[in-house]
Amino acid sequence: MTTQRIQHDLGPRAGRRNLITDVPGLSVGNARDDRIKTGVTVLLGDEPMVAGVHVMGGAPGTRETDLLAPDKMVQAVDAVVLSGGSAFGLAAAQGVMDALAEQGRGFAVGPARVPIVPGAILFDLINGGDKAWTENPYPRLGRGALAACGSDFALGSEGAGTGALVAGLKGGLGSASQVLSSGVTVGALVAVNALGSVTVGEGPRFWAAPFEIGAEFGGLGIETTPAAMMPPPIKRLGEATTIAIVATDAALTKPQATRLATSAHDGLARAIVPAHTPHDGDLVFAVSTGQRDLPDGAALELGHAAALVLSRAIARAIHAARPMPGDVLPAWRTRFG
């Protein structure tokens, strides 16, 4: 008699840190200013990274995103910046660029080197912080975030998520990772400042609950009778945005990176209701460190995983946010914890 061995699917597996830095060759740094209630987050590659971007929100704020189009000359970037500060925050990428130039990094143009640092911003100018600065603080914060880059970093009210808000709650910075059956790693990093809601109705459960691994954002389970009504908007046109990066160690071309960024938007829409509104500047970068060959037929699984990790990272951002003096909205842990 032959015994048949049945393989059980144990489900997705997070990386060791459950952070985007589980993707080999990446580091992340945060800097924040609690008086202003704002901050900057930098994703840095050990080596230049292939990158793409896809924008689905109606009010984006960006720097150096045109060069990420598949038909443009530059093939790799040195770092990606997420920042608060609305248009003022675009200067954070300049601080990062200047610091990288001092380190001798950048795209070679003859004897010169030009660091390539795309960035995106979110609006946090009316969140209770003191915005009466006399000098734009974001170049300084960009330099500080770059200097802090490492494998481990804090979530919640940190970096670009310091002053973020969502419907009824504080927003924040989130991250998550997943290791695929092929050994390829996918990670997400996100600053959540959405018009929409990350939790269901008036309760503590997250829209992203079906994709949770373990109890990474509370293990509260799924809301069986979800309130799918649109939350009353607390932000005006251009005052909301979720900006994210998905990353993998699978070798990708620029068109493949662009497709990965596009696929990841599905995860944003599963975790925030509503998403991609005219008021939001929702944007996803995708980067590849190219340390593993992309297995044959793995592009489908890679895109699906990017959406899953982004959904989880969004919920983790709100779950990890903490109360701070002068807040205009409660943190999730204050309201529900």
C-alpha positions as CSV (number, residue, x, y, z in Angstrom):
1,M,0.0,0.0,0.0
2,T,1.4,3.4,-1.0
3,T,1.2,6.2,1.5
4,Q,0.4,9.6,-0.1
5,R,2.1,12.6,1.4
6,I,0.0,15.7,1.3
7,Q,1.7,19.1,1.3
8,H,-0.2,21.8,3.2
9,D,0.1,25.4,2.2
10,L,1.4,27.2,5.3
11,G,0.6,30.6,3.7
12,P,2.9,33.6,3.2
13,R,6.0,34.0,5.3
14,A,7.4,37.4,6.4
15,G,11.1,38.1,6.3
16,R,13.2,38.0,9.5
17,R,12.6,41.7,10.3
18,N,9.2,42.0,8.5
19,L,10.7,45.2,7.0
20,I,11.6,46.3,3.5
21,T,15.2,45.9,4.6
22,D,14.7,42.1,4.5
23,V,15.5,42.8,0.8
24,P,19.3,42.4,0.7
25,G,21.2,45.5,-0.3
26,L,18.7,48.0,1.2
27,S,18.8,50.3,4.2
28,V,16.3,52.8,5.6
29,G,16.7,55.9,7.7
30,N,14.2,58.2,9.4
31,A,14.5,61.8,10.7
32,R,11.7,63.8,12.3
33,D,11.1,67.2,13.9
34,D,8.5,66.9,16.7
35,R,8.0,70.6,16.9
36,I,7.0,70.9,13.3
37,K,5.3,67.5,13.3
38,T,7.0,66.3,10.2
39,G,9.8,64.1,8.9
40,V,11.7,62.3,6.1
41,T,12.4,58.7,5.3
42,V,15.2,57.6,2.9
43,L,15.5,54.2,1.2
44,L,19.2,53.7,0.2
45,G,20.7,51.0,-2.0
46,D,24.1,49.6,-1.4
47,E,24.5,49.9,-5.1
48,P,22.4,51.8,-7.7
49,M,18.9,50.3,-8.1
50,V,16.6,49.8,-11.1
51,A,13.4,51.7,-10.4
52,G,10.0,52.5,-11.7
53,V,7.0,54.5,-10.5
54,H,3.2,54.6,-10.9
55,V,0.9,57.4,-9.8
56,M,-2.8,56.9,-9.3
57,G,-3.8,59.8,-7.0
58,G,-5.1,63.1,-8.3
59,A,-2.7,65.4,-6.4
60,P,0.9,64.0,-6.5
61,G,4.0,65.9,-5.5
62,T,7.2,64.4,-6.9
63,R,10.8,64.9,-7.9
64,E,12.8,63.1,-10.6
65,T,10.0,60.7,-11.5
66,D,10.0,61.4,-15.2
67,L,13.4,59.8,-15.6
68,L,12.0,56.5,-14.2
69,A,9.9,56.0,-17.4
70,P,11.1,52.9,-19.2
71,D,12.2,54.9,-22.3
72,K,14.4,57.3,-20.4
73,M,18.2,57.2,-20.3
74,V,19.0,56.8,-16.6
75,Q,18.8,53.1,-15.7
76,A,19.3,53.2,-11.9
77,V,18.8,55.4,-8.8
78,D,20.9,55.8,-5.7
79,A,18.1,56.5,-3.1
80,V,14.4,57.2,-2.9
81,V,13.0,59.8,-0.5
82,L,9.5,60.0,1.1
83,S,8.9,63.3,2.9
84,G,6.3,65.4,4.7
85,G,6.0,69.1,4.1
86,S,4.0,69.2,0.9
87,A,6.0,71.0,-1.8
88,F,8.5,72.3,0.8
89,G,9.4,68.6,1.4
90,L,10.7,68.1,-2.1
91,A,13.9,69.8,-0.8
92,A,14.6,66.8,1.4
93,A,15.8,64.9,-1.8
94,Q,18.3,67.8,-2.4
95,G,19.8,67.2,1.1
96,V,20.1,63.5,0.3
97,M,21.6,64.3,-3.1
98,D,24.2,66.7,-1.7
99,A,25.2,64.2,1.0
100,L,25.6,61.3,-1.6
101,A,27.6,63.6,-3.8
102,E,30.0,64.2,-1.0
103,Q,30.4,60.4,-0.7
104,G,31.3,60.2,-4.4
105,R,28.1,58.4,-5.4
106,G,26.0,59.1,-8.5
107,F,25.5,58.7,-12.2
108,A,28.7,59.2,-14.1
109,V,28.8,62.0,-16.6
110,G,32.4,62.4,-17.7
111,P,34.4,63.2,-14.6
112,A,31.3,64.3,-12.8
113,R,28.9,62.2,-10.7
114,V,25.3,63.1,-10.2
115,P,23.3,61.2,-7.5
116,I,19.9,60.2,-8.8
117,V,17.4,60.6,-5.9
118,P,13.6,60.5,-6.8
119,G,11.2,61.6,-4.1
120,A,7.6,62.1,-3.3
121,I,5.8,64.2,-0.6
122,L,2.7,64.2,1.5
123,F,0.8,67.1,2.9
124,D,1.2,67.6,6.7
125,L,1.0,71.4,7.0
126,I,-2.1,71.6,9.2
127,N,-1.5,68.8,11.7
128,G,-0.9,70.8,14.8
129,G,2.8,71.4,14.3
130,D,4.6,74.7,14.3
131,K,5.2,75.5,10.6
132,A,6.6,79.0,11.2
133,W,10.1,78.1,10.2
134,T,12.5,80.8,8.7
135,E,14.6,78.3,6.8
136,N,13.2,75.2,5.0
137,P,14.0,72.3,7.3
138,Y,13.8,69.5,4.8
139,P,17.3,69.5,3.4
140,R,18.5,69.1,7.0
141,L,16.0,66.3,7.6
142,G,17.0,64.6,4.4
143,R,20.6,64.5,5.4
144,G,19.6,63.3,8.9
145,A,17.5,60.4,7.5
146,L,20.4,59.4,5.1
147,A,22.8,59.4,8.0
148,A,20.5,57.2,10.0
149,C,20.1,54.5,7.3
150,G,20.4,50.9,8.6
151,S,18.7,47.6,8.6
152,D,16.4,48.3,11.5
153,F,14.1,51.3,11.8
154,A,11.0,52.4,13.7
155,L,7.5,52.4,12.4
156,G,4.5,54.6,13.2
157,S,5.1,58.2,14.1
158,E,8.5,58.3,12.5
159,G,10.1,59.7,9.4
160,A,7.7,60.7,6.7
161,G,4.9,59.4,8.7
162,T,5.5,61.7,11.7
163,G,2.7,64.1,11.0
164,A,0.5,62.0,8.8
165,L,-3.3,61.7,9.3
166,V,-6.0,59.4,7.9
167,A,-9.8,59.4,8.4
168,G,-10.3,59.8,12.2
169,L,-6.8,58.6,13.2
170,K,-3.1,59.4,13.1
171,G,-1.4,58.0,10.1
172,G,2.2,56.9,10.1
173,L,5.1,55.0,8.5
174,G,4.7,51.3,7.8
175,S,6.8,48.4,6.4
176,A,6.4,44.7,5.8
177,S,8.1,41.9,3.8
178,Q,7.4,38.5,2.3
179,V,9.7,35.7,1.2
180,L,8.3,33.8,-1.9
181,S,8.6,30.1,-2.5
182,S,11.4,30.8,-5.0
183,G,13.4,32.6,-2.3
184,V,12.8,36.0,-3.8
185,T,12.0,38.7,-1.1
186,V,9.5,41.5,-1.6
187,G,9.2,44.4,0.8
188,A,7.1,47.6,1.2
189,L,7.7,51.0,2.9
190,V,4.8,53.4,3.1
191,A,3.9,56.8,4.6
192,V,0.1,56.8,5.1
193,N,-1.6,60.2,5.0
194,A,-4.8,59.2,3.2
195,L,-8.2,60.9,2.9
196,G,-9.7,57.5,3.4
197,S,-10.0,55.1,6.3
198,V,-7.6,52.3,7.2
199,T,-10.0,50.8,9.7
200,V,-13.5,49.5,9.1
201,G,-16.4,51.7,10.3
202,E,-16.0,52.9,13.9
203,G,-14.1,49.8,15.1
204,P,-10.5,48.9,15.4
205,R,-10.2,46.2,12.7
206,F,-8.2,46.9,9.6
207,W,-9.3,46.6,6.0
208,A,-6.0,44.8,5.4
209,A,-7.0,42.1,8.0
210,P,-7.3,39.2,5.4
211,F,-3.6,39.6,4.5
212,E,-2.2,39.8,8.1
213,I,0.7,37.5,9.0
214,G,0.6,36.5,12.6
215,A,-0.5,39.4,14.8
216,E,1.6,42.1,13.0
217,F,-1.1,44.7,13.4
218,G,-3.1,43.3,16.4
219,G,-4.5,40.0,15.1
220,L,-8.0,41.4,15.5
221,G,-9.5,39.4,12.6
222,I,-11.9,40.4,9.9
223,E,-14.9,42.5,10.3
224,T,-17.8,40.3,9.2
225,T,-20.2,43.2,8.5
226,P,-18.0,45.9,7.0
227,A,-19.2,49.4,6.8
228,A,-18.4,50.3,3.2
229,M,-19.7,53.8,3.4
230,M,-17.2,56.5,2.5
231,P,-15.9,58.3,5.6
232,P,-16.7,62.0,5.7
233,P,-13.7,63.8,4.2
234,I,-11.6,65.8,6.7
235,K,-9.1,66.9,4.0
236,R,-9.5,69.3,1.1
237,L,-8.1,68.8,-2.4
238,G,-4.4,68.1,-2.3
239,E,-4.2,67.6,1.5
240,A,-3.9,63.8,1.4
241,T,-1.5,61.2,0.0
242,T,-0.1,57.7,0.5
243,I,3.4,57.4,-0.8
244,A,5.1,54.0,-0.9
245,I,8.0,52.0,-2.1
246,V,8.0,48.3,-3.0
247,A,11.3,46.5,-3.4
248,T,12.6,43.1,-4.4
249,D,16.0,41.4,-4.8
250,A,14.7,39.8,-8.1
251,A,16.5,41.3,-11.1
252,L,14.0,43.5,-13.0
253,T,14.2,45.8,-16.0
254,K,12.7,49.3,-15.8
255,P,9.5,48.2,-17.6
256,Q,9.2,45.3,-15.1
257,A,9.8,47.7,-12.2
258,T,7.1,50.0,-13.5
259,R,4.7,47.0,-13.7
260,L,5.5,46.0,-10.1
261,A,4.7,49.5,-8.9
262,T,1.4,49.4,-10.8
263,S,0.5,46.0,-9.3
264,A,1.3,47.2,-5.8
265,H,-1.5,49.8,-6.0
266,D,-4.0,47.0,-5.7
267,G,-2.7,46.6,-2.1
268,L,-3.2,50.2,-1.4
269,A,-6.8,50.0,-2.5
270,R,-7.4,47.0,-0.3
271,A,-6.1,48.7,2.8
272,I,-7.5,52.2,2.4
273,V,-11.2,53.1,1.6
274,P,-11.5,55.1,-0.5
275,A,-8.2,55.2,-2.3
276,H,-6.8,57.0,-5.3
277,T,-9.2,59.9,-4.9
278,P,-8.8,63.4,-6.5
279,H,-7.6,64.6,-3.1
280,D,-4.8,62.0,-2.7
281,G,-1.5,62.0,-4.4
282,D,-1.2,58.2,-4.2
283,L,2.1,57.0,-5.7
284,V,4.2,53.8,-5.6
285,F,7.9,53.5,-6.4
286,A,9.3,50.1,-7.2
287,V,13.0,49.2,-6.9
288,S,15.1,46.2,-7.6
289,T,18.5,45.4,-6.2
290,G,19.0,42.7,-8.8
291,Q,20.7,40.1,-6.5
292,R,18.5,37.2,-7.7
293,D,17.4,36.0,-11.1
294,L,13.7,36.4,-11.6
295,P,12.4,32.8,-11.9
296,D,10.5,31.8,-15.1
297,G,6.9,32.7,-14.7
298,A,7.4,34.5,-11.4
299,A,6.3,37.9,-12.5
300,L,2.7,37.2,-11.6
301,E,3.6,36.0,-8.1
302,L,5.9,39.0,-7.6
303,G,3.2,41.5,-8.4
304,H,0.7,39.8,-6.2
305,A,3.2,39.7,-3.3
306,A,3.9,43.4,-3.8
307,A,0.2,44.2,-3.3
308,L,0.0,42.0,-0.2
309,V,3.0,43.5,1.5
310,L,1.8,47.0,0.8
311,S,-1.6,46.3,2.4
312,R,0.1,44.9,5.5
313,A,2.6,47.8,5.7
314,I,-0.3,50.3,5.6
315,A,-2.1,48.7,8.5
316,R,1.2,48.4,10.5
317,A,1.7,52.1,10.0
318,I,-1.6,53.1,11.7
319,H,-1.2,50.3,14.4
320,A,2.2,51.6,15.4
321,A,1.4,55.3,15.5
322,R,1.7,56.8,18.9
323,P,0.3,59.9,20.7
324,M,2.3,63.1,20.7
325,P,1.7,66.6,22.2
326,G,-0.5,68.8,20.0
327,D,-2.1,65.9,18.0
328,V,-5.3,66.9,16.2
329,L,-6.4,63.2,15.9
330,P,-5.9,60.2,18.2
331,A,-3.5,57.4,17.6
332,W,-5.1,54.0,16.9
333,R,-3.6,52.7,20.2
334,T,-5.2,55.6,22.1
335,R,-8.6,55.1,20.7
336,F,-8.7,51.3,20.6
337,G,-5.7,50.0,22.6
